[in-house]
Amino acid sequence: MNLRVKCVLCDTVEKIDSNSLQAKRLRNRRIHMYLCQTCDKRIEVNTKKRHETGNFKLYKKKKQSNSLI
């Protein structure tokens, strides 16, 4: 049994196995989005290029110390 999914970037419709982990995530958690293989690769390549330039920064959440403890 297959599940029809649509890529959020290029709007291509693909079929994935309905018993796969990705299909279960898409069904149970509506916030998860599906990306086709071409869009996923394109984003991966562009992100690696930005990492190599040195201008890419990841901002982590600052931990707040609890003054009550």
PASERO-491785 format. One record per atom (N, C-alpha, C, CB): residue number from 1; x, y, z. Coordinates in steps of 0.02 Angstrom, whole numbers, plus 50000, padded with zeros to 5 digits. Glycine has a CB too. Example, Ala and Ser with C-alpha at 12.3 -4.5 7.8 and 13.67 -1.06 7.14 Angstrom:
<rs>
<r n="1" xx="50660" yy="49716" zz="50390"/>
<r n="1" xx="50615" yy="49775" zz="50390"/>
<r n="1" xx="50660" yy="49835" zz="50390"/>
<r n="1" xx="50565" yy="49776" zz="50452"/>
<r n="2" xx="50642" yy="49888" zz="50354"/>
<r n="2" xx="50684" yy="49947" zz="50357"/>
<r n="2" xx="50645" yy="50002" zz="50394"/>
<r n="2" xx="50704" yy="49970" zz="50286"/>
</rs>
This chain:
<rs>
<r n="1" xx="50042" yy="49941" zz="50000"/>
<r n="1" xx="50000" yy="50000" zz="50000"/>
<r n="1" xx="50045" yy="50062" zz="50000"/>
<r n="1" xx="49952" yy="50000" zz="50061"/>
<r n="2" xx="50028" yy="50110" zz="49958"/>
<r n="2" xx="50070" yy="50169" zz="49950"/>
<r n="2" xx="50033" yy="50231" zz="49974"/>
<r n="2" xx="50090" yy="50178" zz="49877"/>
<r n="3" xx="50071" yy="50279" zz="49996"/>
<r n="3" xx="50045" yy="50343" zz="50018"/>
<r n="3" xx="50068" yy="50396" zz="49968"/>
<r n="3" xx="50068" yy="50360" zz="50091"/>
<r n="4" xx="50022" yy="50436" zz="49945"/>
<r n="4" xx="50039" yy="50489" zz="49898"/>
<r n="4" xx="50057" yy="50551" zz="49938"/>
<r n="4" xx="49980" yy="50504" zz="49849"/>
<r n="5" xx="50116" yy="50579" zz="49922"/>
<r n="5" xx="50140" yy="50638" zz="49957"/>
<r n="5" xx="50160" yy="50691" zz="49905"/>
<r n="5" xx="50200" yy="50621" zz="50003"/>
<r n="6" xx="50160" yy="50754" zz="49927"/>
<r n="6" xx="50176" yy="50809" zz="49882"/>
<r n="6" xx="50233" yy="50849" zz="49912"/>
<r n="6" xx="50114" yy="50854" zz="49871"/>
<r n="7" xx="50283" yy="50863" zz="49871"/>
<r n="7" xx="50340" yy="50903" zz="49893"/>
<r n="7" xx="50317" yy="50974" zz="49905"/>
<r n="7" xx="50397" yy="50901" zz="49840"/>
<r n="8" xx="50339" yy="51004" zz="49961"/>
<r n="8" xx="50317" yy="51071" zz="49978"/>
<r n="8" xx="50351" yy="51125" zz="49936"/>
<r n="8" xx="50330" yy="51084" zz="50051"/>
<r n="9" xx="50408" yy="51109" zz="49905"/>
<r n="9" xx="50444" yy="51159" zz="49865"/>
<r n="9" xx="50425" yy="51158" zz="49791"/>
<r n="9" xx="50518" yy="51149" zz="49872"/>
<r n="10" xx="50426" yy="51099" zz="49761"/>
<r n="10" xx="50415" yy="51095" zz="49689"/>
<r n="10" xx="50348" yy="51066" zz="49669"/>
<r n="10" xx="50470" yy="51054" zz="49657"/>
<r n="11" xx="50307" yy="51046" zz="49717"/>
<r n="11" xx="50239" yy="51020" zz="49706"/>
<r n="11" xx="50236" yy="50956" zz="49664"/>
<r n="11" xx="50197" yy="51073" zz="49673"/>
<r n="12" xx="50288" yy="50916" zz="49664"/>
<r n="12" xx="50285" yy="50852" zz="49630"/>
<r n="12" xx="50252" yy="50801" zz="49677"/>
<r n="12" xx="50356" yy="50828" zz="49609"/>
<r n="13" xx="50212" yy="50758" zz="49648"/>
<r n="13" xx="50177" yy="50707" zz="49687"/>
<r n="13" xx="50214" yy="50641" zz="49678"/>
<r n="13" xx="50102" yy="50700" zz="49664"/>
<r n="14" xx="50230" yy="50609" zz="49734"/>
<r n="14" xx="50265" yy="50545" zz="49734"/>
<r n="14" xx="50229" yy="50495" zz="49778"/>
<r n="14" xx="50338" yy="50553" zz="49757"/>
<r n="15" xx="50246" yy="50432" zz="49771"/>
<r n="15" xx="50217" yy="50380" zz="49813"/>
<r n="15" xx="50272" yy="50351" zz="49857"/>
<r n="15" xx="50184" yy="50324" zz="49770"/>
<r n="16" xx="50257" yy="50345" zz="49922"/>
<r n="16" xx="50304" yy="50313" zz="49969"/>
<r n="16" xx="50266" yy="50257" zz="50004"/>
<r n="16" xx="50333" yy="50365" zz="50021"/>
<r n="17" xx="50304" yy="50211" zz="50032"/>
<r n="17" xx="50274" yy="50154" zz="50067"/>
<r n="17" xx="50237" yy="50179" zz="50129"/>
<r n="17" xx="50328" yy="50102" zz="50086"/>
<r n="18" xx="50175" yy="50159" zz="50138"/>
<r n="18" xx="50136" yy="50185" zz="50194"/>
<r n="18" xx="50158" yy="50157" zz="50261"/>
<r n="18" xx="50063" yy="50168" zz="50183"/>
<r n="19" xx="50199" yy="50105" zz="50261"/>
<r n="19" xx="50224" yy="50076" zz="50324"/>
<r n="19" xx="50293" yy="50103" zz="50342"/>
<r n="19" xx="50227" yy="50001" zz="50319"/>
<r n="20" xx="50320" yy="50149" zz="50302"/>
<r n="20" xx="50386" yy="50175" zz="50317"/>
<r n="20" xx="50383" yy="50225" zz="50374"/>
<r n="20" xx="50417" yy="50208" zz="50254"/>
<r n="21" xx="50441" yy="50238" zz="50404"/>
<r n="21" xx="50445" yy="50285" zz="50460"/>
<r n="21" xx="50426" yy="50355" zz="50438"/>
<r n="21" xx="50515" yy="50285" zz="50489"/>
<r n="22" xx="50446" yy="50374" zz="50378"/>
<r n="22" xx="50431" yy="50441" zz="50352"/>
<r n="22" xx="50355" yy="50450" zz="50343"/>
<r n="22" xx="50467" yy="50453" zz="50285"/>
<r n="23" xx="50321" yy="50399" zz="50319"/>
<r n="23" xx="50248" yy="50403" zz="50310"/>
<r n="23" xx="50213" yy="50408" zz="50377"/>
<r n="23" xx="50223" yy="50341" zz="50272"/>
<r n="24" xx="50237" yy="50372" zz="50427"/>
<r n="24" xx="50206" yy="50376" zz="50493"/>
<r n="24" xx="50215" yy="50445" zz="50524"/>
<r n="24" xx="50236" yy="50323" zz="50539"/>
<r n="25" xx="50274" yy="50475" zz="50514"/>
<r n="25" xx="50285" yy="50542" zz="50539"/>
<r n="25" xx="50239" yy="50592" zz="50505"/>
<r n="25" xx="50358" yy="50563" zz="50528"/>
<r n="26" xx="50230" yy="50585" zz="50440"/>
<r n="26" xx="50186" yy="50631" zz="50404"/>
<r n="26" xx="50113" yy="50624" zz="50425"/>
<r n="26" xx="50192" yy="50619" zz="50328"/>
<r n="27" xx="50092" yy="50563" zz="50441"/>
<r n="27" xx="50023" yy="50553" zz="50462"/>
<r n="27" xx="50011" yy="50578" zz="50533"/>
<r n="27" xx="50005" yy="50480" zz="50457"/>
<r n="28" xx="50056" yy="50563" zz="50579"/>
<r n="28" xx="50045" yy="50576" zz="50649"/>
<r n="28" xx="50064" yy="50647" zz="50671"/>
<r n="28" xx="50083" yy="50528" zz="50690"/>
<r n="29" xx="50113" yy="50676" zz="50639"/>
<r n="29" xx="50135" yy="50743" zz="50657"/>
<r n="29" xx="50127" yy="50788" zz="50597"/>
<r n="29" xx="50209" yy="50744" zz="50683"/>
<r n="30" xx="50078" yy="50830" zz="50598"/>
<r n="30" xx="50061" yy="50871" zz="50539"/>
<r n="30" xx="50114" yy="50923" zz="50523"/>
<r n="30" xx="49995" yy="50905" zz="50550"/>
<r n="31" xx="50158" yy="50938" zz="50571"/>
<r n="31" xx="50208" yy="50990" zz="50559"/>
<r n="31" xx="50265" yy="50965" zz="50514"/>
<r n="31" xx="50237" yy="51013" zz="50626"/>
<r n="32" xx="50274" yy="50899" zz="50508"/>
<r n="32" xx="50326" yy="50871" zz="50465"/>
<r n="32" xx="50307" yy="50882" zz="50392"/>
<r n="32" xx="50337" yy="50796" zz="50479"/>
<r n="33" xx="50356" yy="50902" zz="50351"/>
<r n="33" xx="50344" yy="50914" zz="50281"/>
<r n="33" xx="50384" yy="50865" zz="50239"/>
<r n="33" xx="50361" yy="50987" zz="50262"/>
<r n="34" xx="50359" yy="50851" zz="50180"/>
<r n="34" xx="50392" yy="50804" zz="50135"/>
<r n="34" xx="50431" yy="50843" zz="50083"/>
<r n="34" xx="50341" yy="50757" zz="50101"/>
<r n="35" xx="50494" yy="50822" zz="50072"/>
<r n="35" xx="50536" yy="50849" zz="50019"/>
<r n="35" xx="50555" yy="50792" zz="49973"/>
<r n="35" xx="50599" yy="50886" zz="50048"/>
<r n="36" xx="50549" yy="50803" zz="49908"/>
<r n="36" xx="50571" yy="50751" zz="49860"/>
<r n="36" xx="50647" yy="50747" zz="49861"/>
<r n="36" xx="50544" yy="50767" zz="49788"/>
<r n="37" xx="50673" yy="50695" zz="49830"/>
<r n="37" xx="50745" yy="50683" zz="49831"/>
<r n="37" xx="50784" yy="50739" zz="49798"/>
<r n="37" xx="50761" yy="50616" zz="49797"/>
<r n="38" xx="50759" yy="50767" zz="49743"/>
<r n="38" xx="50796" yy="50819" zz="49708"/>
<r n="38" xx="50799" yy="50883" zz="49749"/>
<r n="38" xx="50763" yy="50834" zz="49640"/>
<r n="39" xx="50744" yy="50902" zz="49781"/>
<r n="39" xx="50744" yy="50962" zz="49824"/>
<r n="39" xx="50788" yy="50952" zz="49885"/>
<r n="39" xx="50672" yy="50980" zz="49845"/>
<r n="40" xx="50785" yy="50892" zz="49913"/>
<r n="40" xx="50825" yy="50877" zz="49972"/>
<r n="40" xx="50900" yy="50881" zz="49956"/>
<r n="40" xx="50808" yy="50807" zz="49999"/>
<r n="41" xx="50920" yy="50854" zz="49899"/>
<r n="41" xx="50991" yy="50856" zz="49878"/>
<r n="41" xx="51012" yy="50928" zz="49865"/>
<r n="41" xx="51002" yy="50813" zz="49816"/>
<r n="42" xx="50969" yy="50967" zz="49832"/>
<r n="42" xx="50984" yy="51036" zz="49815"/>
<r n="42" xx="50996" yy="51077" zz="49879"/>
<r n="42" xx="50929" yy="51067" zz="49773"/>
<r n="43" xx="50953" yy="51068" zz="49929"/>
<r n="43" xx="50960" yy="51104" zz="49992"/>
<r n="43" xx="51024" yy="51082" zz="50028"/>
<r n="43" xx="50899" yy="51092" zz="50037"/>
<r n="44" xx="51038" yy="51017" zz="50026"/>
<r n="44" xx="51099" yy="50991" zz="50058"/>
<r n="44" xx="51162" yy="51020" zz="50027"/>
<r n="44" xx="51100" yy="50914" zz="50053"/>
<r n="45" xx="51165" yy="51024" zz="49961"/>
<r n="45" xx="51224" yy="51051" zz="49926"/>
<r n="45" xx="51232" yy="51125" zz="49942"/>
<r n="45" xx="51218" yy="51040" zz="49850"/>
<r n="46" xx="51178" yy="51163" zz="49939"/>
<r n="46" xx="51182" yy="51235" zz="49953"/>
<r n="46" xx="51202" yy="51249" zz="50025"/>
<r n="46" xx="51116" yy="51268" zz="49937"/>
<r n="47" xx="51178" yy="51208" zz="50072"/>
<r n="47" xx="51195" yy="51217" zz="50142"/>
<r n="47" xx="51269" yy="51202" zz="50153"/>
<r n="47" xx="51152" yy="51172" zz="50187"/>
<r n="48" xx="51295" yy="51150" zz="50121"/>
<r n="48" xx="51366" yy="51134" zz="50127"/>
<r n="48" xx="51409" yy="51190" zz="50098"/>
<r n="48" xx="51382" yy="51068" zz="50092"/>
<r n="49" xx="51387" yy="51221" zz="50044"/>
<r n="49" xx="51424" yy="51277" zz="50015"/>
<r n="49" xx="51426" yy="51336" zz="50064"/>
<r n="49" xx="51392" yy="51300" zz="49948"/>
<r n="50" xx="51370" yy="51350" zz="50098"/>
<r n="50" xx="51369" yy="51405" zz="50147"/>
<r n="50" xx="51413" yy="51389" zz="50207"/>
<r n="50" xx="51298" yy="51418" zz="50170"/>
<r n="51" xx="51416" yy="51327" zz="50228"/>
<r n="51" xx="51460" yy="51307" zz="50283"/>
<r n="51" xx="51532" yy="51319" zz="50266"/>
<r n="51" xx="51449" yy="51233" zz="50301"/>
<r n="52" xx="51551" yy="51304" zz="50204"/>
<r n="52" xx="51620" yy="51311" zz="50182"/>
<r n="52" xx="51642" yy="51384" zz="50178"/>
<r n="52" xx="51630" yy="51278" zz="50115"/>
<r n="53" xx="51596" yy="51431" zz="50166"/>
<r n="53" xx="51614" yy="51501" zz="50161"/>
<r n="53" xx="51631" yy="51531" zz="50229"/>
<r n="53" xx="51558" yy="51541" zz="50128"/>
<r n="54" xx="51605" yy="51503" zz="50282"/>
<r n="54" xx="51618" yy="51529" zz="50348"/>
<r n="54" xx="51567" yy="51581" zz="50371"/>
<r n="54" xx="51686" yy="51558" zz="50350"/>
<r n="55" xx="51521" yy="51599" zz="50328"/>
<r n="55" xx="51470" yy="51649" zz="50345"/>
<r n="55" xx="51408" yy="51617" zz="50376"/>
<r n="55" xx="51450" yy="51688" zz="50284"/>
<r n="56" xx="51408" yy="51553" zz="50382"/>
<r n="56" xx="51350" yy="51517" zz="50408"/>
<r n="56" xx="51357" yy="51508" zz="50483"/>
<r n="56" xx="51342" yy="51448" zz="50373"/>
<r n="57" xx="51309" yy="51532" zz="50521"/>
<r n="57" xx="51311" yy="51526" zz="50593"/>
<r n="57" xx="51247" yy="51493" zz="50619"/>
<r n="57" xx="51321" yy="51596" zz="50626"/>
<r n="58" xx="51256" yy="51448" zz="50665"/>
<r n="58" xx="51198" yy="51418" zz="50698"/>
<r n="58" xx="51190" yy="51452" zz="50765"/>
<r n="58" xx="51208" yy="51340" zz="50706"/>
<r n="59" xx="51132" yy="51478" zz="50777"/>
<r n="59" xx="51118" yy="51512" zz="50840"/>
<r n="59" xx="51082" yy="51463" zz="50886"/>
<r n="59" xx="51075" yy="51576" zz="50829"/>
<r n="60" xx="51115" yy="51446" zz="50940"/>
<r n="60" xx="51086" yy="51400" zz="50989"/>
<r n="60" xx="51050" yy="51440" zz="51042"/>
<r n="60" xx="51140" yy="51355" zz="51020"/>
<r n="61" xx="50999" yy="51410" zz="51070"/>
<r n="61" xx="50961" yy="51441" zz="51123"/>
<r n="61" xx="51003" yy="51446" zz="51186"/>
<r n="61" xx="50896" yy="51402" zz="51137"/>
<r n="62" xx="51004" yy="51504" zz="51216"/>
<r n="62" xx="51042" yy="51512" zz="51277"/>
<r n="62" xx="51004" yy="51480" zz="51335"/>
<r n="62" xx="51056" yy="51586" zz="51291"/>
<r n="63" xx="51039" yy="51443" zz="51375"/>
<r n="63" xx="51008" yy="51411" zz="51433"/>
<r n="63" xx="50999" yy="51463" zz="51488"/>
<r n="63" xx="51049" yy="51351" zz="51458"/>
<r n="64" xx="50940" yy="51464" zz="51515"/>
<r n="64" xx="50926" yy="51512" zz="51569"/>
<r n="64" xx="50937" yy="51477" zz="51636"/>
<r n="64" xx="50852" yy="51540" zz="51563"/>
<r n="65" xx="50973" yy="51509" zz="51679"/>
<r n="65" xx="50984" yy="51480" zz="51745"/>
<r n="65" xx="50924" yy="51497" zz="51789"/>
<r n="65" xx="51050" yy="51506" zz="51777"/>
<r n="66" xx="50903" yy="51448" zz="51826"/>
<r n="66" xx="50846" yy="51456" zz="51870"/>
<r n="66" xx="50870" yy="51483" zz="51937"/>
<r n="66" xx="50807" yy="51389" zz="51879"/>
<r n="67" xx="50849" yy="51543" zz="51955"/>
<r n="67" xx="50873" yy="51573" zz="52017"/>
<r n="67" xx="50840" yy="51543" zz="52079"/>
<r n="67" xx="50861" yy="51647" zz="52016"/>
<r n="68" xx="50789" yy="51503" zz="52071"/>
<r n="68" xx="50754" yy="51474" zz="52127"/>
<r n="68" xx="50788" yy="51411" zz="52154"/>
<r n="68" xx="50684" yy="51459" zz="52108"/>
<r n="69" xx="50830" yy="51382" zz="52115"/>
<r n="69" xx="50862" yy="51319" zz="52135"/>
<r n="69" xx="50927" yy="51334" zz="52171"/>
<r n="69" xx="50875" yy="51274" zz="52075"/>
</rs>
